[in-house]
Amino acid sequence: MSVNNSASLRSIRQQAVRVAATLFLLPALFFLVVFIAYPILDSFITSTVQWNGMSRERVFVGLSNWVQLVKDSTFWAAFRNNLIIVFLSLLFQVPFALALATFLDVTEKKGMIFKVIWFLPYLISSVAIGVLFKFALDANYGLIASISKLFGGGGVDLLGNPKAALFTVIGVVCWQYIPFYMVYYLAAYGNIPIELYEAASIDGATRNQYFWQISLPMLRPTIISGATISIIGALKYFDLVFVMTGGGPGVSTELMATLMYKTSFVKFNMGYGATVACGMFLLITMVALLTIATLNKKRDF
């Protein structure tokens, strides 16, 4: 009899847990459906029509927008620019952020002032940074142009030069986001038990040996997740680039997000703009999944 009562109580508790979990999850599921699932589905539906975004008339065109997207050299140039940002962001953001985090971890409270100063760029909005650097890099009156003229040179047009514009923008992007990854890795340093450093010191390990043999392997999961965040962010980047260059000159700094915006809200071709957005969604998802699979392939944690 007691066994049956125990089983009955266990069943009641499990049911209560399921009911409570459902009640707590319903609001989150509602917002996920309304703000993520539905817009994605609606974008795919809109990609099959020709629509200016304002009129009631929507002309069904089937897959013609998708055929146009596959043949659109501007879209693939934008995707290539996104990939360049991905590669250079990983090349500079991760190592520099890790170096700064390591410095702050070593200096501890002595480096507090550096932590505050280095984190300031991330506190400024991307639009404000874009406006700031757009004026600072002006070909005639910008900071670099003024220094060049001071030494007898001419104007320096970094944002107007198709060969230099994208790399200039990437430099600004890295300047803004390195502090984020610095704090991200510094938090990971805080999860490494101090006993490991004390044991390594007793065994005669130097700071370099401790970093390469202990810290770095333990930071690997955080580095991988940070790299994944960097890749996804670089593939959907928009605001700073749009403010600084608008995607120009030509298509030298055009990104998938800026192309989507201009197609939808400047040319009022909402159907093809939705197609660009869907293509962007599929490419970002594919690259993110490949990146996660590649980075996690040899993980042995």
C-alpha positions as CSV (number, residue, x, y, z in Angstrom):
1,M,0.0,0.0,0.0
2,S,2.8,2.4,0.9
3,V,4.5,1.6,-2.4
4,N,1.3,2.6,-4.3
5,N,1.0,5.8,-2.2
6,S,4.7,6.7,-2.9
7,A,4.2,6.1,-6.7
8,S,1.1,8.2,-6.6
9,L,2.8,11.1,-4.8
10,R,5.7,10.9,-7.3
11,S,3.3,11.0,-10.2
12,I,1.5,14.1,-8.7
13,R,4.8,15.9,-8.1
14,Q,6.0,15.2,-11.7
15,Q,2.7,16.4,-13.0
16,A,3.0,19.6,-10.9
17,V,6.5,20.2,-12.2
18,R,5.3,19.8,-15.8
19,V,2.4,22.2,-15.2
20,A,4.8,24.7,-13.6
21,A,7.4,24.4,-16.4
22,T,4.7,24.9,-19.0
23,L,3.3,28.0,-17.3
24,F,6.8,29.5,-17.0
25,L,7.8,28.6,-20.6
26,L,4.6,29.8,-22.3
27,P,5.5,33.6,-22.2
28,A,8.9,32.8,-23.6
29,L,7.5,30.6,-26.3
30,F,4.9,33.3,-27.2
31,F,7.6,35.9,-27.7
32,L,9.8,33.5,-29.7
33,V,6.9,32.6,-32.0
34,V,5.7,36.3,-32.4
35,F,9.1,38.0,-32.8
36,I,11.3,35.2,-34.3
37,A,9.4,32.3,-35.9
38,Y,6.6,34.4,-37.5
39,P,8.8,37.1,-39.0
40,I,11.1,34.4,-40.5
41,L,8.1,32.6,-42.0
42,D,6.5,35.8,-43.2
43,S,9.8,36.8,-44.9
44,F,9.9,33.6,-46.9
45,I,6.3,34.2,-47.9
46,T,7.0,37.8,-48.9
47,S,10.0,36.6,-51.0
48,T,7.5,34.9,-53.4
49,V,5.7,38.2,-54.2
50,Q,6.4,41.5,-55.9
51,W,5.4,44.3,-53.5
52,N,6.5,47.8,-52.7
53,G,5.7,47.5,-49.0
54,M,2.9,50.0,-48.9
55,S,0.1,49.0,-51.4
56,R,-2.4,46.2,-50.8
57,E,-1.5,44.6,-54.1
58,R,0.9,41.8,-53.9
59,V,1.8,40.0,-57.2
60,F,2.8,36.4,-56.8
61,V,6.0,35.7,-58.7
62,G,6.9,32.3,-57.4
63,L,10.7,31.7,-57.3
64,S,11.7,34.5,-59.7
65,N,13.1,36.6,-56.8
66,W,15.2,33.6,-55.7
67,V,16.4,33.1,-59.3
68,Q,17.4,36.8,-59.4
69,L,19.1,36.5,-56.0
70,V,21.3,33.6,-57.3
71,K,22.3,35.7,-60.3
72,D,22.8,38.9,-58.4
73,S,26.5,39.8,-58.4
74,T,25.9,42.6,-55.9
75,F,24.5,40.2,-53.3
76,W,27.5,37.8,-53.7
77,A,29.9,40.8,-53.5
78,A,28.2,41.7,-50.3
79,F,28.5,38.2,-49.0
80,R,32.2,38.2,-49.9
81,N,32.6,41.4,-47.9
82,N,30.9,39.8,-45.0
83,L,33.3,36.9,-45.1
84,I,36.3,39.3,-45.2
85,I,34.9,41.0,-42.1
86,V,34.5,37.5,-40.5
87,F,38.1,36.5,-41.2
88,L,39.7,39.8,-40.2
89,S,37.5,40.1,-37.1
90,L,38.6,36.7,-35.9
91,L,42.2,37.5,-36.8
92,F,42.3,40.7,-34.8
93,Q,39.5,40.6,-32.2
94,V,40.1,37.3,-30.6
95,P,43.9,37.5,-30.1
96,F,43.9,41.2,-29.1
97,A,41.0,40.7,-26.7
98,L,42.7,37.6,-25.2
99,A,45.9,39.6,-24.8
100,L,44.2,42.4,-23.0
101,A,42.2,40.0,-20.8
102,T,45.5,38.2,-19.9
103,F,47.1,41.6,-19.0
104,L,44.2,42.5,-16.8
105,D,44.1,39.1,-15.1
106,V,47.8,39.4,-14.3
107,T,47.7,43.0,-13.0
108,E,44.4,42.4,-11.1
109,K,43.4,45.6,-9.2
110,K,46.4,47.6,-10.5
111,G,45.0,47.4,-14.1
112,M,41.5,48.6,-13.1
113,I,42.1,51.9,-14.8
114,F,43.0,50.1,-18.1
115,K,39.8,48.0,-17.8
116,V,37.7,51.1,-17.7
117,I,39.5,53.0,-20.5
118,W,39.6,50.0,-22.8
119,F,35.9,49.2,-22.3
120,L,34.8,52.7,-23.2
121,P,34.5,52.1,-27.0
122,Y,31.9,49.4,-26.4
123,L,29.8,51.7,-24.4
124,I,29.4,54.1,-27.3
125,S,26.6,53.4,-29.8
126,S,27.5,52.1,-33.2
127,V,25.8,55.1,-34.9
128,A,27.7,57.6,-32.8
129,I,31.0,55.8,-33.6
130,G,30.1,55.7,-37.3
131,V,29.5,59.5,-37.3
132,L,32.6,60.2,-35.3
133,F,34.9,58.2,-37.6
134,K,33.2,59.5,-40.7
135,F,34.2,63.0,-39.8
136,A,37.6,61.9,-38.3
137,L,38.5,60.2,-41.6
138,D,37.2,62.9,-43.9
139,A,39.4,63.2,-47.0
140,N,40.0,67.0,-46.5
141,Y,39.3,67.9,-42.9
142,G,39.7,64.6,-41.0
143,L,42.4,63.8,-38.5
144,I,44.6,61.8,-40.8
145,A,44.2,64.2,-43.7
146,S,45.1,67.1,-41.3
147,I,48.2,65.3,-40.1
148,S,49.2,64.5,-43.7
149,K,48.8,68.2,-44.7
150,L,50.8,69.2,-41.7
151,F,53.8,67.3,-43.1
152,G,53.3,68.6,-46.6
153,G,51.1,65.8,-48.0
154,G,47.7,65.9,-49.5
155,G,44.3,64.7,-48.4
156,V,43.9,61.1,-47.4
157,D,40.6,59.5,-48.5
158,L,40.3,56.2,-46.8
159,L,36.5,55.9,-46.9
160,G,36.4,57.0,-50.5
161,N,39.0,54.6,-51.8
162,P,37.4,51.3,-52.9
163,K,40.6,49.4,-52.0
164,A,40.9,50.8,-48.5
165,A,37.3,51.5,-47.4
166,L,36.4,48.0,-46.3
167,F,39.6,47.6,-44.3
168,T,39.1,51.0,-42.7
169,V,35.6,50.0,-41.6
170,I,36.9,46.7,-40.2
171,G,39.5,48.5,-38.2
172,V,36.7,50.6,-36.6
173,V,34.6,47.5,-36.0
174,C,37.5,45.8,-34.2
175,W,38.2,48.9,-32.2
176,Q,34.6,48.9,-31.0
177,Y,34.1,45.2,-30.2
178,I,37.5,44.1,-28.9
179,P,36.5,45.4,-25.4
180,F,33.4,43.1,-25.4
181,Y,35.6,40.0,-26.0
182,M,38.2,41.3,-23.5
183,V,35.5,41.3,-20.7
184,Y,34.2,38.0,-22.0
185,Y,37.6,36.3,-21.7
186,L,38.4,38.1,-18.4
187,A,35.2,36.6,-16.9
188,A,36.5,33.1,-18.1
189,Y,39.8,33.8,-16.3
190,G,37.8,34.3,-13.1
191,N,36.5,30.7,-13.4
192,I,39.9,29.2,-13.4
193,P,40.6,28.0,-9.8
194,I,43.4,29.9,-8.2
195,E,44.7,26.6,-6.8
196,L,45.9,25.7,-10.3
197,Y,48.1,28.8,-10.4
198,E,49.5,28.2,-6.9
199,A,50.2,24.5,-7.7
200,A,52.0,25.6,-11.0
201,S,54.0,28.2,-9.1
202,I,55.1,25.6,-6.5
203,D,56.2,23.3,-9.3
204,G,58.3,26.1,-10.7
205,A,56.2,27.0,-13.8
206,T,56.7,30.5,-15.2
207,R,53.9,32.8,-16.2
208,N,54.3,31.9,-19.9
209,Q,54.2,28.2,-19.1
210,Y,51.1,28.7,-16.9
211,F,49.4,30.5,-19.8
212,W,50.2,28.0,-22.5
213,Q,49.9,24.8,-20.5
214,I,47.0,25.6,-18.1
215,S,45.1,28.9,-18.9
216,L,44.8,28.6,-22.6
217,P,43.4,25.0,-22.6
218,M,40.9,25.9,-20.0
219,L,39.9,29.0,-21.9
220,R,39.4,27.1,-25.1
221,P,35.6,26.6,-24.7
222,T,35.2,30.4,-24.1
223,I,37.4,31.2,-27.0
224,I,35.3,29.0,-29.3
225,S,32.1,30.5,-28.1
226,G,33.5,34.0,-28.5
227,A,34.7,33.2,-32.0
228,T,31.2,31.9,-32.9
229,I,29.6,35.1,-31.6
230,S,32.1,37.1,-33.6
231,I,31.4,35.2,-36.8
232,I,27.6,35.5,-36.5
233,G,27.9,39.2,-35.6
234,A,30.1,39.9,-38.6
235,L,27.7,38.2,-41.0
236,K,24.8,40.4,-39.9
237,Y,26.6,43.6,-39.3
238,F,24.8,46.8,-40.5
239,D,24.6,50.0,-38.5
240,L,28.2,51.3,-38.3
241,V,29.0,50.4,-42.0
242,F,25.8,52.0,-43.1
243,V,26.5,55.3,-41.3
244,M,30.2,55.4,-42.4
245,T,30.0,54.5,-46.1
246,G,26.4,53.5,-46.9
247,G,27.9,50.4,-48.7
248,G,30.1,52.5,-51.0
249,P,32.1,53.5,-52.8
250,G,30.4,51.3,-55.4
251,V,29.9,48.0,-53.6
252,S,33.3,47.9,-51.9
253,T,31.7,48.0,-48.4
254,E,28.3,46.6,-49.3
255,L,27.1,44.0,-46.8
256,M,24.1,41.7,-47.0
257,A,22.3,43.7,-44.3
258,T,22.9,47.1,-46.1
259,L,21.8,45.7,-49.4
260,M,18.7,44.3,-47.8
261,Y,17.9,47.7,-46.2
262,K,18.5,49.7,-49.4
263,T,16.5,47.2,-51.5
264,S,13.5,47.2,-49.1
265,F,13.4,50.8,-47.8
266,V,15.1,52.9,-50.4
267,K,14.1,51.2,-53.7
268,F,10.8,50.0,-52.0
269,N,11.2,46.5,-53.5
270,M,10.0,44.7,-50.5
271,G,9.6,41.3,-52.2
272,Y,13.2,41.1,-53.3
273,G,14.4,42.7,-50.1
274,A,12.7,39.9,-48.2
275,T,14.5,37.4,-50.5
276,V,17.8,39.0,-49.7
277,A,16.9,38.8,-46.0
278,C,16.0,35.1,-46.4
279,G,19.2,34.4,-48.3
280,M,21.1,36.2,-45.6
281,F,19.4,34.0,-43.0
282,L,20.2,30.8,-44.8
283,L,23.9,31.7,-45.3
284,I,24.4,32.9,-41.7
285,T,22.8,29.7,-40.4
286,M,24.9,27.5,-42.7
287,V,28.2,29.3,-41.8
288,A,27.3,29.2,-38.1
289,L,26.6,25.5,-38.1
290,L,29.7,24.7,-40.1
291,T,31.8,26.9,-37.7
292,I,30.3,25.2,-34.6
293,A,30.8,21.7,-36.1
294,T,34.4,22.5,-37.1
295,L,35.4,24.2,-33.8
296,N,33.8,21.4,-31.7
297,K,35.1,18.6,-33.8
298,K,38.2,17.9,-31.7
299,R,36.9,19.1,-28.3
300,D,37.6,16.7,-25.6
301,F,36.1,18.4,-22.5
